[in-house]
Amino acid sequence: MTKPMTYNGYHGSVEYSPEDDCLHGRLLNINDIITYEGNSLSEIKIAFRDSVDDYLVFCTETGKSPDKPYSGKMMFRVAPEVHAKAALAAQLKGISLNQWAEEVLREAADN
């Protein structure tokens, strides 16, 4: 699994362009389109961090709220039997369904 670059709560991709013989990327999981490029790994890392910093400065200067990568809220539907089993598992552990789901998702995401 490819891991994105991370800086100041933002994540960024890195891809290679054979046509341009350079690395390029963009900030992930935000609506605004913020891109960067470099000719080496050290350059792309610096360009990524500079892009995040520039984005935040731009938002401050223009009064725009910067897009946040994640709110921490997840809403999705599951089959009723899965919901019932998850609720029971949480109850047996003595924690809320939200706490149980966060533990399960964290474990799955770390693998």
MOPAC internal coordinates of N, CA, C and O (Angstrom, degrees):
PM7 1SCF
backbone

  N    0.0000 0     0.00 0     0.00 0    0    0    0
  C    1.4529 1     0.00 0     0.00 0    1    0    0
  C    1.5275 1   108.82 1     0.00 0    2    1    0
  O    1.2310 1   120.06 1   -45.83 1    3    2    1
  N    1.3119 1   117.48 1   134.17 1    3    2    1
  C    1.4536 1   122.73 1   177.28 1    5    3    2
  C    1.5174 1   109.25 1   -80.61 1    6    5    3
  O    1.2310 1   120.60 1   -47.05 1    7    6    5
  N    1.3161 1   116.45 1   132.95 1    7    6    5
  C    1.4596 1   120.51 1   178.17 1    9    7    6
  C    1.5187 1   108.60 1  -102.40 1   10    9    7
  O    1.2310 1   120.46 1   -46.20 1   11   10    9
  N    1.3313 1   116.72 1   133.80 1   11   10    9
  C    1.4629 1   119.28 1   179.29 1   13   11   10
  C    1.5237 1   111.06 1   -75.54 1   14   13   11
  O    1.2310 1   120.74 1   -19.86 1   15   14   13
  N    1.3254 1   116.20 1   160.14 1   15   14   13
  C    1.4633 1   120.77 1   170.78 1   17   15   14
  C    1.5276 1   106.62 1   -70.61 1   18   17   15
  O    1.2310 1   120.34 1   -31.28 1   19   18   17
  N    1.3166 1   116.95 1   148.72 1   19   18   17
  C    1.4574 1   121.43 1  -179.64 1   21   19   18
  C    1.5230 1   109.42 1  -132.43 1   22   21   19
  O    1.2310 1   121.27 1   -44.72 1   23   22   21
  N    1.3195 1   115.18 1   135.28 1   23   22   21
  C    1.4640 1   121.12 1   178.40 1   25   23   22
  C    1.5229 1   108.84 1  -157.67 1   26   25   23
  O    1.2310 1   120.73 1   -52.54 1   27   26   25
  N    1.3094 1   116.21 1   127.46 1   27   26   25
  C    1.4676 1   122.38 1   173.64 1   29   27   26
  C    1.5330 1   111.89 1    55.37 1   30   29   27
  O    1.2310 1   120.35 1  -146.20 1   31   30   29
  N    1.3296 1   116.94 1    33.80 1   31   30   29
  C    1.4574 1   121.41 1   178.82 1   33   31   30
  C    1.5163 1   115.25 1    85.70 1   34   33   31
  O    1.2310 1   120.04 1   178.36 1   35   34   33
  N    1.3239 1   117.52 1    -1.64 1   35   34   33
  C    1.4565 1   121.97 1   179.88 1   37   35   34
  C    1.5219 1   109.80 1  -108.10 1   38   37   35
  O    1.2310 1   121.33 1   -28.66 1   39   38   37
  N    1.3213 1   115.05 1   151.34 1   39   38   37
  C    1.4611 1   121.58 1  -179.47 1   41   39   38
  C    1.5230 1   108.68 1  -119.14 1   42   41   39
  O    1.2310 1   121.64 1   -34.37 1   43   42   41
  N    1.3370 1   114.47 1   145.63 1   43   42   41
  C    1.4521 1   118.61 1  -179.19 1   45   43   42
  C    1.5115 1   112.47 1  -136.92 1   46   45   43
  O    1.2310 1   121.25 1   -31.96 1   47   46   45
  N    1.3084 1   115.22 1   148.04 1   47   46   45
  C    1.4644 1   121.84 1   179.54 1   49   47   46
  C    1.5219 1   109.97 1   -90.10 1   50   49   47
  O    1.2310 1   121.12 1   -17.05 1   51   50   49
  N    1.3337 1   115.47 1   162.95 1   51   50   49
  C    1.4646 1   122.28 1   172.09 1   53   51   50
  C    1.5149 1   107.25 1  -137.27 1   54   53   51
  O    1.2310 1   120.88 1   -54.28 1   55   54   53
  N    1.3219 1   115.92 1   125.72 1   55   54   53
  C    1.4597 1   121.37 1   176.99 1   57   55   54
  C    1.5217 1   108.82 1  -133.59 1   58   57   55
  O    1.2310 1   121.30 1   -23.32 1   59   58   57
  N    1.3134 1   115.11 1   156.68 1   59   58   57
  C    1.4602 1   120.81 1   177.95 1   61   59   58
  C    1.5196 1   109.24 1  -104.52 1   62   61   59
  O    1.2310 1   120.81 1   -45.92 1   63   62   61
  N    1.3414 1   116.06 1   134.08 1   63   62   61
  C    1.4557 1   121.73 1   176.74 1   65   63   62
  C    1.5246 1   108.52 1  -108.20 1   66   65   63
  O    1.2310 1   119.91 1   -73.50 1   67   66   65
  N    1.3431 1   117.78 1   106.50 1   67   66   65
  C    1.4681 1   118.89 1   178.84 1   69   67   66
  C    1.5286 1   112.24 1   -65.80 1   70   69   67
  O    1.2310 1   120.26 1   149.92 1   71   70   69
  N    1.3363 1   117.11 1   -30.08 1   71   70   69
  C    1.4581 1   120.37 1   179.67 1   73   71   70
  C    1.5321 1   111.15 1   -64.02 1   74   73   71
  O    1.2310 1   120.66 1   138.70 1   75   74   73
  N    1.3346 1   116.35 1   -41.30 1   75   74   73
  C    1.4604 1   121.23 1  -177.40 1   77   75   74
  C    1.5270 1   112.31 1  -100.05 1   78   77   75
  O    1.2310 1   120.33 1   172.65 1   79   78   77
  N    1.3212 1   116.98 1    -7.35 1   79   78   77
  C    1.4603 1   123.57 1  -177.25 1   81   79   78
  C    1.5317 1   111.30 1    51.62 1   82   81   79
  O    1.2310 1   121.66 1  -130.64 1   83   82   81
  N    1.3395 1   114.43 1    49.36 1   83   82   81
  C    1.4624 1   118.91 1   178.05 1   85   83   82
  C    1.5249 1   109.45 1  -147.09 1   86   85   83
  O    1.2310 1   121.30 1   -12.45 1   87   86   85
  N    1.3118 1   115.11 1   167.55 1   87   86   85
  C    1.4551 1   122.53 1   174.54 1   89   87   86
  C    1.5253 1   107.63 1   -96.12 1   90   89   87
  O    1.2310 1   120.94 1   -34.55 1   91   90   89
  N    1.3151 1   115.81 1   145.45 1   91   90   89
  C    1.4664 1   119.97 1   177.28 1   93   91   90
  C    1.5191 1   108.57 1  -147.86 1   94   93   91
  O    1.2310 1   120.90 1   -17.58 1   95   94   93
  N    1.3069 1   115.89 1   162.42 1   95   94   93
  C    1.4605 1   120.30 1   179.08 1   97   95   94
  C    1.5082 1   110.68 1  -165.49 1   98   97   95
  O    1.2310 1   121.94 1     1.21 1   99   98   97
  N    1.3255 1   113.90 1  -178.79 1   99   98   97
  C    1.4626 1   120.98 1   178.04 1  101   99   98
  C    1.5113 1   109.16 1  -149.38 1  102  101   99
  O    1.2310 1   121.08 1   -21.62 1  103  102  101
  N    1.3357 1   115.55 1   158.38 1  103  102  101
  C    1.4599 1   119.80 1   175.15 1  105  103  102
  C    1.5177 1   108.36 1   -68.85 1  106  105  103
  O    1.2310 1   121.17 1   -43.39 1  107  106  105
  N    1.3092 1   115.37 1   136.61 1  107  106  105
  C    1.4618 1   121.36 1  -176.55 1  109  107  106
  C    1.5195 1   111.45 1   -97.80 1  110  109  107
  O    1.2310 1   121.44 1   -28.71 1  111  110  109
  N    1.3097 1   114.85 1   151.29 1  111  110  109
  C    1.4665 1   123.55 1   170.63 1  113  111  110
  C    1.5180 1   114.91 1    62.73 1  114  113  111
  O    1.2310 1   120.82 1  -148.25 1  115  114  113
  N    1.3360 1   116.04 1    31.75 1  115  114  113
  C    1.4602 1   120.52 1   169.48 1  117  115  114
  C    1.5227 1   106.77 1  -131.59 1  118  117  115
  O    1.2310 1   120.43 1   -20.94 1  119  118  117
  N    1.3220 1   116.78 1   159.06 1  119  118  117
  C    1.4628 1   120.69 1  -179.31 1  121  119  118
  C    1.5184 1   112.56 1   -76.64 1  122  121  119
  O    1.2310 1   120.33 1   145.03 1  123  122  121
  N    1.3377 1   116.98 1   -34.97 1  123  122  121
  C    1.4601 1   120.11 1   179.02 1  125  123  122
  C    1.5267 1   109.38 1   -68.07 1  126  125  123
  O    1.2310 1   120.81 1   -30.98 1  127  126  125
  N    1.3241 1   116.06 1   149.02 1  127  126  125
  C    1.4628 1   120.53 1  -179.81 1  129  127  126
  C    1.5260 1   108.16 1  -102.01 1  130  129  127
  O    1.2310 1   121.06 1   -69.59 1  131  130  129
  N    1.3153 1   115.57 1   110.41 1  131  130  129
  C    1.4575 1   122.93 1  -179.75 1  133  131  130
  C    1.5233 1   106.97 1  -123.80 1  134  133  131
  O    1.2310 1   120.67 1   -60.46 1  135  134  133
  N    1.3372 1   116.33 1   119.54 1  135  134  133
  C    1.4570 1   121.12 1  -177.17 1  137  135  134
  C    1.5288 1   110.29 1  -120.57 1  138  137  135
  O    1.2310 1   121.07 1   -13.03 1  139  138  137
  N    1.3261 1   115.56 1   166.97 1  139  138  137
  C    1.4602 1   122.70 1   179.55 1  141  139  138
  C    1.5142 1   108.21 1  -159.00 1  142  141  139
  O    1.2310 1   120.77 1   -16.84 1  143  142  141
  N    1.3309 1   116.13 1   163.16 1  143  142  141
  C    1.4640 1   119.50 1   177.92 1  145  143  142
  C    1.5156 1   110.16 1  -152.88 1  146  145  143
  O    1.2310 1   121.43 1   -16.48 1  147  146  145
  N    1.3262 1   114.88 1   163.52 1  147  146  145
  C    1.4559 1   121.55 1   178.47 1  149  147  146
  C    1.5105 1   109.79 1  -164.58 1  150  149  147
  O    1.2310 1   121.07 1   -12.86 1  151  150  149
  N    1.3295 1   115.56 1   167.14 1  151  150  149
  C    1.4638 1   120.75 1  -178.96 1  153  151  150
  C    1.5192 1   113.58 1   -99.76 1  154  153  151
  O    1.2310 1   120.06 1   175.88 1  155  154  153
  N    1.3361 1   117.48 1    -4.12 1  155  154  153
  C    1.4621 1   121.52 1   178.88 1  157  155  154
  C    1.5248 1   108.62 1  -148.73 1  158  157  155
  O    1.2310 1   120.68 1    -9.57 1  159  158  157
  N    1.3175 1   116.30 1   170.43 1  159  158  157
  C    1.4638 1   119.36 1   178.49 1  161  159  158
  C    1.5222 1   110.91 1   -62.61 1  162  161  159
  O    1.2310 1   120.24 1   138.63 1  163  162  161
  N    1.3222 1   117.14 1   -41.37 1  163  162  161
  C    1.4639 1   118.35 1   179.87 1  165  163  162
  C    1.5354 1   110.84 1   -65.43 1  166  165  163
  O    1.2310 1   120.05 1   141.59 1  167  166  165
  N    1.3305 1   117.51 1   -38.41 1  167  166  165
  C    1.4715 1   120.42 1   177.98 1  169  167  166
  C    1.5211 1   111.97 1   -66.21 1  170  169  167
  O    1.2310 1   119.89 1   138.81 1  171  170  169
  N    1.3287 1   117.82 1   -41.19 1  171  170  169
  C    1.4686 1   119.66 1  -177.78 1  173  171  170
  C    1.5334 1   110.53 1   -68.58 1  174  173  171
  O    1.2310 1   120.34 1   144.91 1  175  174  173
  N    1.3333 1   116.96 1   -35.09 1  175  174  173
  C    1.4632 1   120.20 1   177.01 1  177  175  174
  C    1.5235 1   110.59 1   -63.83 1  178  177  175
  O    1.2310 1   120.65 1   135.54 1  179  178  177
  N    1.3275 1   116.36 1   -44.46 1  179  178  177
  C    1.4694 1   120.35 1   178.71 1  181  179  178
  C    1.5229 1   110.33 1   -65.37 1  182  181  179
  O    1.2310 1   120.13 1   136.32 1  183  182  181
  N    1.3269 1   117.36 1   -43.68 1  183  182  181
  C    1.4696 1   121.36 1  -179.94 1  185  183  182
  C    1.5300 1   111.01 1   -62.52 1  186  185  183
  O    1.2310 1   120.35 1   141.13 1  187  186  185
  N    1.3318 1   116.94 1   -38.87 1  187  186  185
  C    1.4627 1   121.35 1   177.65 1  189  187  186
  C    1.5252 1   110.17 1   -61.42 1  190  189  187
  O    1.2310 1   120.34 1   128.75 1  191  190  189
  N    1.3235 1   116.95 1   -51.25 1  191  190  189
  C    1.4636 1   120.37 1  -178.88 1  193  191  190
  C    1.5294 1   111.10 1   -63.26 1  194  193  191
  O    1.2310 1   120.53 1   137.88 1  195  194  193
  N    1.3333 1   116.58 1   -42.12 1  195  194  193
  C    1.4621 1   119.86 1   177.72 1  197  195  194
  C    1.5251 1   111.23 1   -61.30 1  198  197  195
  O    1.2310 1   120.16 1   141.62 1  199  198  197
  N    1.3350 1   117.30 1   -38.38 1  199  198  197
  C    1.4726 1   121.07 1   179.66 1  201  199  198
  C    1.5159 1   111.47 1   -65.41 1  202  201  199
  O    1.2310 1   120.39 1   138.95 1  203  202  201
  N    1.3341 1   116.86 1   -41.05 1  203  202  201
  C    1.4697 1   119.81 1   176.86 1  205  203  202
  C    1.5237 1   109.50 1   -62.58 1  206  205  203
  O    1.2310 1   120.68 1   130.82 1  207  206  205
  N    1.3365 1   116.30 1   -49.18 1  207  206  205
  C    1.4698 1   119.96 1  -179.64 1  209  207  206
  C    1.5254 1   111.30 1   -60.23 1  210  209  207
  O    1.2310 1   120.20 1   134.58 1  211  210  209
  N    1.3312 1   117.22 1   -45.42 1  211  210  209
  C    1.4715 1   120.96 1   179.25 1  213  211  210
  C    1.5217 1   111.39 1   -61.80 1  214  213  211
  O    1.2310 1   120.42 1   139.26 1  215  214  213
  N    1.3241 1   116.81 1   -40.74 1  215  214  213
  C    1.4623 1   121.72 1   178.72 1  217  215  214
  C    1.5277 1   110.70 1   -60.53 1  218  217  215
  O    1.2310 1   120.70 1   134.09 1  219  218  217
  N    1.3225 1   116.27 1   -45.91 1  219  218  217
  C    1.4664 1   120.12 1  -178.77 1  221  219  218
  C    1.5294 1   111.13 1   -67.19 1  222  221  219
  O    1.2310 1   119.98 1   141.50 1  223  222  221
  N    1.3229 1   117.65 1   -38.50 1  223  222  221
  C    1.4660 1   120.91 1   176.20 1  225  223  222
  C    1.5271 1   110.27 1   -64.26 1  226  225  223
  O    1.2310 1   120.54 1   134.49 1  227  226  225
  N    1.3267 1   116.58 1   -45.51 1  227  226  225
  C    1.4687 1   120.90 1   178.50 1  229  227  226
  C    1.5259 1   110.37 1   -57.54 1  230  229  227
  O    1.2310 1   120.42 1   134.59 1  231  230  229
  N    1.3220 1   116.80 1   -45.41 1  231  230  229
  C    1.4681 1   119.96 1  -179.36 1  233  231  230
  C    1.5275 1   110.93 1   -62.50 1  234  233  231
  O    1.2310 1   120.33 1   138.14 1  235  234  233
  N    1.3219 1   116.98 1   -41.86 1  235  234  233
  C    1.4656 1   120.75 1   178.51 1  237  235  234
  C    1.5212 1   110.95 1   -63.20 1  238  237  235
  O    1.2310 1   120.77 1   134.00 1  239  238  237
  N    1.3206 1   116.14 1   -46.00 1  239  238  237
  C    1.4655 1   120.65 1  -177.80 1  241  239  238
  C    1.5256 1   113.00 1   -66.03 1  242  241  239
  O    1.2310 1   120.12 1   148.94 1  243  242  241
  N    1.3243 1   117.38 1   -31.06 1  243  242  241
  C    1.4693 1   120.52 1  -177.83 1  245  243  242
  C    1.5192 1   112.87 1   -98.09 1  246  245  243
  O    1.2310 1   120.12 1   176.22 1  247  246  245
  N    1.3383 1   117.38 1    -3.78 1  247  246  245
  C    1.4580 1   120.65 1  -179.73 1  249  247  246
  C    1.5159 1   113.73 1    76.76 1  250  249  247
  O    1.2310 1   120.57 1  -165.84 1  251  250  249
  N    1.3154 1   116.52 1    14.16 1  251  250  249
  C    1.4689 1   121.08 1   179.29 1  253  251  250
  C    1.5230 1   109.22 1   -87.64 1  254  253  251
  O    1.2310 1   120.50 1   -40.06 1  255  254  253
  N    1.3027 1   116.66 1   139.94 1  255  254  253
  C    1.4671 1   119.84 1   172.99 1  257  255  254
  C    1.5187 1   108.24 1   -77.57 1  258  257  255
  O    1.2310 1   120.10 1   -54.63 1  259  258  257
  N    1.3374 1   117.41 1   125.37 1  259  258  257
  C    1.4677 1   118.12 1   179.46 1  261  259  258
  C    1.5210 1   111.17 1   -67.29 1  262  261  259
  O    1.2310 1   121.36 1   -36.32 1  263  262  261
  N    1.3172 1   115.01 1   143.68 1  263  262  261
  C    1.4660 1   118.44 1   174.33 1  265  263  262
  C    1.5140 1   108.31 1   -62.29 1  266  265  263
  O    1.2310 1   120.69 1   -41.29 1  267  266  265
  N    1.2983 1   116.29 1   138.71 1  267  266  265
  C    1.4531 1   121.77 1   175.74 1  269  267  266
  C    1.5227 1   107.35 1  -102.12 1  270  269  267
  O    1.2310 1   120.52 1   -40.55 1  271  270  269
  N    1.3267 1   116.61 1   139.45 1  271  270  269
  C    1.4638 1   118.43 1  -178.11 1  273  271  270
  C    1.5294 1   113.52 1   -57.72 1  274  273  271
  O    1.2310 1   119.99 1   138.87 1  275  274  273
  N    1.3259 1   117.63 1   -41.13 1  275  274  273
  C    1.4640 1   119.70 1  -178.66 1  277  275  274
  C    1.5119 1   109.38 1  -148.66 1  278  277  275
  O    1.2310 1   120.97 1   -34.58 1  279  278  277
  N    1.3149 1   115.75 1   145.42 1  279  278  277
  C    1.4573 1   120.91 1   178.60 1  281  279  278
  C    1.5227 1   111.96 1   -89.67 1  282  281  279
  O    1.2310 1   120.20 1   159.01 1  283  282  281
  N    1.3243 1   117.23 1   -20.99 1  283  282  281
  C    1.4537 1   120.58 1  -174.39 1  285  283  282
  C    1.5207 1   111.81 1    93.68 1  286  285  283
  O    1.2310 1   120.62 1   177.06 1  287  286  285
  N    1.3272 1   116.43 1    -2.94 1  287  286  285
  C    1.4602 1   120.59 1   178.25 1  289  287  286
  C    1.5215 1   108.62 1  -102.29 1  290  289  287
  O    1.2310 1   121.13 1   -48.21 1  291  290  289
  N    1.3185 1   115.44 1   131.79 1  291  290  289
  C    1.4621 1   120.75 1   175.78 1  293  291  290
  C    1.5215 1   107.72 1  -130.24 1  294  293  291
  O    1.2310 1   121.16 1   -50.93 1  295  294  293
  N    1.3045 1   115.40 1   129.07 1  295  294  293
  C    1.4580 1   119.28 1   176.30 1  297  295  294
  C    1.5189 1   107.77 1  -129.41 1  298  297  295
  O    1.2310 1   121.11 1   -58.69 1  299  298  297
  N    1.3161 1   115.49 1   121.31 1  299  298  297
  C    1.4572 1   119.50 1   177.56 1  301  299  298
  C    1.5184 1   108.61 1  -151.05 1  302  301  299
  O    1.2310 1   121.36 1   -18.84 1  303  302  301
  N    1.3006 1   115.00 1   161.16 1  303  302  301
  C    1.4577 1   121.50 1  -177.78 1  305  303  302
  C    1.5231 1   110.10 1  -102.04 1  306  305  303
  O    1.2310 1   121.53 1   -36.87 1  307  306  305
  N    1.3100 1   114.68 1   143.13 1  307  306  305
  C    1.4658 1   121.55 1   174.46 1  309  307  306
  C    1.5236 1   107.58 1  -132.68 1  310  309  307
  O    1.2310 1   121.11 1   -15.33 1  311  310  309
  N    1.3049 1   115.47 1   164.67 1  311  310  309
  C    1.4624 1   120.10 1   177.10 1  313  311  310
  C    1.5323 1   109.38 1   -62.59 1  314  313  311
  O    1.2310 1   119.67 1   -34.60 1  315  314  313
  N    1.3335 1   118.23 1   145.40 1  315  314  313
  C    1.4634 1   121.17 1  -178.54 1  317  315  314
  C    1.5294 1   113.51 1   -54.20 1  318  317  315
  O    1.2310 1   120.19 1   144.14 1  319  318  317
  N    1.3339 1   117.24 1   -35.86 1  319  318  317
  C    1.4644 1   118.61 1  -179.64 1  321  319  318
  C    1.5325 1   111.86 1   -70.35 1  322  321  319
  O    1.2310 1   120.45 1   147.90 1  323  322  321
  N    1.3189 1   116.74 1   -32.10 1  323  322  321
  C    1.4761 1   120.18 1   175.80 1  325  323  322
  C    1.5263 1   109.08 1   -68.83 1  326  325  323
  O    1.2310 1   120.15 1   137.18 1  327  326  325
  N    1.3180 1   117.33 1   -42.82 1  327  326  325
  C    1.4623 1   122.14 1   177.85 1  329  327  326
  C    1.5311 1   109.90 1   -58.53 1  330  329  327
  O    1.2310 1   120.74 1   134.00 1  331  330  329
  N    1.3177 1   116.18 1   -46.00 1  331  330  329
  C    1.4688 1   120.49 1  -179.03 1  333  331  330
  C    1.5360 1   110.92 1   -63.36 1  334  333  331
  O    1.2310 1   120.04 1   136.16 1  335  334  333
  N    1.3264 1   117.54 1   -43.84 1  335  334  333
  C    1.4659 1   120.52 1   179.91 1  337  335  334
  C    1.5264 1   111.21 1   -65.39 1  338  337  335
  O    1.2310 1   120.13 1   139.73 1  339  338  337
  N    1.3265 1   117.35 1   -40.27 1  339  338  337
  C    1.4616 1   121.12 1   179.15 1  341  339  338
  C    1.5298 1   110.52 1   -65.80 1  342  341  339
  O    1.2310 1   120.30 1   136.67 1  343  342  341
  N    1.3234 1   117.04 1   -43.33 1  343  342  341
  C    1.4619 1   121.06 1   178.82 1  345  343  342
  C    1.5236 1   110.62 1   -61.89 1  346  345  343
  O    1.2310 1   120.42 1   139.08 1  347  346  345
  N    1.3154 1   116.80 1   -40.92 1  347  346  345
  C    1.4638 1   120.79 1   178.41 1  349  347  346
  C    1.5299 1   110.46 1   -65.82 1  350  349  347
  O    1.2310 1   120.05 1   136.31 1  351  350  349
  N    1.3118 1   117.51 1   -43.69 1  351  350  349
  C    1.4630 1   121.26 1   179.30 1  353  351  350
  C    1.5294 1   110.40 1   -59.83 1  354  353  351
  O    1.2310 1   120.45 1   137.76 1  355  354  353
  N    1.3265 1   116.74 1   -42.24 1  355  354  353
  C    1.4629 1   120.95 1   178.53 1  357  355  354
  C    1.5183 1   110.76 1   -64.82 1  358  357  355
  O    1.2310 1   120.81 1   135.38 1  359  358  357
  N    1.3186 1   116.06 1   -44.62 1  359  358  357
  C    1.4639 1   120.68 1  -179.68 1  361  359  358
  C    1.5257 1   110.99 1   -61.71 1  362  361  359
  O    1.2310 1   120.30 1   138.54 1  363  362  361
  N    1.3247 1   117.03 1   -41.46 1  363  362  361
  C    1.4630 1   120.87 1   179.23 1  365  363  362
  C    1.5239 1   111.93 1   -65.32 1  366  365  363
  O    1.2310 1   120.17 1   151.47 1  367  366  365
  N    1.3281 1   117.29 1   -28.53 1  367  366  365
  C    1.4746 1   121.46 1   176.63 1  369  367  366
  C    1.5247 1   111.61 1   -84.94 1  370  369  367
  O    1.2310 1   120.48 1   170.03 1  371  370  369
  N    1.3374 1   116.68 1    -9.97 1  371  370  369
  C    1.4587 1   120.75 1   179.55 1  373  371  370
  C    1.5210 1   113.42 1    75.77 1  374  373  371
  O    1.2310 1   120.80 1  -151.31 1  375  374  373
  N    1.3440 1   116.07 1    28.69 1  375  374  373
  C    1.4590 1   120.48 1   179.32 1  377  375  374
  C    1.5257 1   109.12 1  -129.46 1  378  377  375
  O    1.2310 1   121.14 1   -12.49 1  379  378  377
  N    1.3222 1   115.42 1   167.51 1  379  378  377
  C    1.4653 1   119.00 1   179.47 1  381  379  378
  C    1.5275 1   109.71 1   -73.70 1  382  381  379
  O    1.2310 1   121.08 1   -17.62 1  383  382  381
  N    1.3092 1   115.55 1   162.38 1  383  382  381
  C    1.4585 1   121.02 1   177.22 1  385  383  382
  C    1.5333 1   110.14 1   -61.95 1  386  385  383
  O    1.2310 1   120.23 1   141.68 1  387  386  385
  N    1.3354 1   117.17 1   -38.32 1  387  386  385
  C    1.4614 1   120.13 1   176.75 1  389  387  386
  C    1.5273 1   111.70 1   -61.27 1  390  389  387
  O    1.2310 1   120.30 1   134.43 1  391  390  389
  N    1.3346 1   117.04 1   -45.57 1  391  390  389
  C    1.4686 1   120.25 1   178.64 1  393  391  390
  C    1.5246 1   110.70 1   -62.79 1  394  393  391
  O    1.2310 1   120.47 1   137.26 1  395  394  393
  N    1.3129 1   116.71 1   -42.74 1  395  394  393
  C    1.4642 1   120.87 1   179.97 1  397  395  394
  C    1.5353 1   110.19 1   -62.28 1  398  397  395
  O    1.2310 1   120.59 1   133.26 1  399  398  397
  N    1.3373 1   116.47 1   -46.74 1  399  398  397
  C    1.4586 1   120.55 1  -179.13 1  401  399  398
  C    1.5295 1   110.73 1   -62.87 1  402  401  399
  O    1.2310 1   120.21 1   140.34 1  403  402  401
  N    1.3256 1   117.20 1   -39.66 1  403  402  401
  C    1.4582 1   119.66 1   178.38 1  405  403  402
  C    1.5277 1   110.88 1   -62.97 1  406  405  403
  O    1.2310 1   120.10 1   137.35 1  407  406  405
  N    1.3280 1   117.42 1   -42.65 1  407  406  405
  C    1.4717 1   120.59 1   177.77 1  409  407  406
  C    1.5326 1   110.78 1   -60.51 1  410  409  407
  O    1.2310 1   120.69 1   132.96 1  411  410  409
  N    1.3184 1   116.28 1   -47.04 1  411  410  409
  C    1.4729 1   120.89 1  -178.10 1  413  411  410
  C    1.5262 1   110.34 1   -64.75 1  414  413  411
  O    1.2310 1   120.15 1   135.70 1  415  414  413
  N    1.3296 1   117.32 1   -44.30 1  415  414  413
  C    1.4565 1   120.42 1   179.84 1  417  415  414
  C    1.5309 1   111.04 1   -66.79 1  418  417  415
  O    1.2310 1   119.82 1   140.23 1  419  418  417
  N    1.3228 1   117.94 1   -39.77 1  419  418  417
  C    1.4666 1   120.47 1   178.97 1  421  419  418
  C    1.5293 1   109.88 1   -62.20 1  422  421  419
  O    1.2310 1   120.47 1   134.44 1  423  422  421
  N    1.3259 1   116.71 1   -45.56 1  423  422  421
  C    1.4644 1   120.60 1   179.59 1  425  423  422
  C    1.5238 1   111.07 1   -61.65 1  426  425  423
  O    1.2310 1   120.32 1   135.93 1  427  426  425
  N    1.3257 1   117.00 1   -44.07 1  427  426  425
  C    1.4590 1   120.99 1  -179.65 1  429  427  426
  C    1.5301 1   110.61 1   -66.27 1  430  429  427
  O    1.2310 1   119.94 1   140.25 1  431  430  429
  N    1.3242 1   117.73 1   -39.75 1  431  430  429
  C    1.4620 1   121.06 1  -178.19 1  433  431  430
  C    1.5230 1   111.97 1   -70.65 1  434  433  431
  O    1.2310 1   120.28 1   151.36 1  435  434  433
  N    1.3296 1   117.08 1   -28.64 1  435  434  433
  C    1.4800 1   121.02 1  -179.33 1  437  435  434
  C    1.5106 1   112.04 1   -78.68 1  438  437  435
  O    1.2310 1   119.52 1   166.56 1  439  438  437
  N    1.3230 1   118.52 1   -13.44 1  439  438  437
  C    1.4715 1   120.85 1  -179.45 1  441  439  438
  C    1.5032 1   112.02 1   -87.54 1  442  441  439
  O    1.2310 1   120.10 1   180.00 1  443  442  441

